[in-house]
């Protein structure tokens, strides 16, 4: 089944419309592409003050709702695991110096943890050669 977008007047499949439970068919009247175009136009004319106020509101909400933020992040990662791993790998390749500097700084701050991990590994792997 298809639906006609009220903005571009094209007939499109329901997957190209956002869900809207209060509408008769359960979808918005405009397709995702048309909504995106309107959103970009609207955001282009926003003042810096409005943008900053919105950012502050979002930050405040995230501070008040850390469990929702964490759950959303875990859910997103579970749905997009392969893409996220590829993105992280690409970032690490592009930022090798920064990444390794952070790793080394962490190791220096957590020398006892690293040493304890190493001792545990050596105890569990007595036949492995030491390098």
C-alpha positions in Angstrom: 0.0 0.0 0.0 1.1 3.5 -0.7 0.2 7.0 0.6 0.3 10.4 -1.1 2.5 13.1 0.5 0.6 16.3 1.2 3.6 18.4 0.4 5.2 16.9 -2.8 2.0 15.1 -3.9 4.0 12.0 -4.8 2.7 8.5 -4.0 5.2 6.7 -1.7 5.3 3.5 0.4 4.4 3.9 4.1 8.1 3.2 5.1 8.9 6.7 3.8 6.5 8.4 6.3 7.0 8.9 10.0 4.7 7.2 12.5 2.0 9.4 14.1 -0.3 7.4 16.3 -3.0 10.1 16.5 -3.6 10.1 12.7 -6.1 7.8 11.0 -3.6 5.6 9.2 -0.9 6.0 11.9 1.5 8.0 9.7 2.3 11.7 9.1 0.8 13.5 6.1 4.2 14.6 4.8 7.0 12.2 3.8 10.3 12.0 5.6 12.1 13.8 2.7 9.7 16.8 2.7 9.8 17.0 6.5 13.6 17.1 6.3 13.6 19.9 3.7 11.2 22.0 5.9 13.3 21.3 9.0 16.5 22.4 7.2 14.8 25.6 6.0 13.5 26.3 9.5 16.9 25.6 11.2 18.7 27.8 8.7 16.9 30.9 9.9 17.3 30.3 13.7 19.4 32.8 15.6 22.5 31.7 17.6 20.7 32.6 20.8 17.9 30.1 20.0 20.3 27.4 19.0 22.3 27.9 22.3 19.1 27.9 24.3 18.0 24.6 22.7 21.5 23.1 23.3 21.2 24.1 27.0 17.8 22.6 27.3 19.0 19.3 25.8 22.1 19.3 28.1 19.9 19.9 31.1 17.5 17.0 30.1 20.4 14.7 29.6 21.8 15.5 33.1 18.4 14.9 34.7 17.8 11.6 32.7 21.1 9.7 32.6 19.3 6.3 32.7 17.3 7.1 29.6 20.3 8.5 27.8 22.3 5.4 28.6 19.5 3.0 27.6 19.1 4.9 24.3 22.8 4.6 23.6 22.9 0.9 24.4 19.8 0.3 22.2 21.3 2.2 19.3 24.6 0.3 19.7 22.8 -3.0 19.8 20.8 -2.1 16.6 23.9 -0.7 14.7 26.8 -2.7 16.2 28.7 -3.4 13.0 28.4 0.2 11.7 29.5 1.5 15.1 32.5 -0.8 15.3 33.5 0.4 11.7 33.0 4.0 12.7 35.1 3.6 15.8 37.9 1.8 13.9 37.9 4.5 11.2 38.1 7.2 13.9 41.0 5.5 15.6 42.9 5.2 12.3 42.4 8.9 11.5 43.4 9.9 15.1 46.2 7.5 16.0 48.4 10.0 17.8 45.6 11.4 19.9 44.2 7.9 20.6 47.5 6.4 21.7 48.4 9.5 23.8 45.1 9.0 25.7 45.7 5.3 26.1 49.2 5.9 27.4 48.0 8.7 29.8 45.4 6.2 31.2 48.0 3.5 31.6 50.2 5.9 33.6 47.3 6.9 35.8 46.3 3.3 36.4 49.6 1.5 36.7 48.4 -0.7 39.6 45.4 -1.8 37.7 47.5 -2.6 34.6 50.1 -4.5 36.8 47.3 -6.5 38.5 45.8 -7.4 35.2 49.2 -8.5 33.9 49.8 -10.6 37.1 46.4 -12.3 36.7 47.1 -13.0 33.0 50.5 -14.5 33.8 49.0 -16.7 36.5 46.3 -18.0 34.1 48.8 -18.5 31.2 51.9 -20.1 32.7 52.9 -21.8 29.4 52.9 -18.6 27.3 56.3 -17.1 26.6 57.1 -13.7 28.3 58.0 -11.0 25.8 
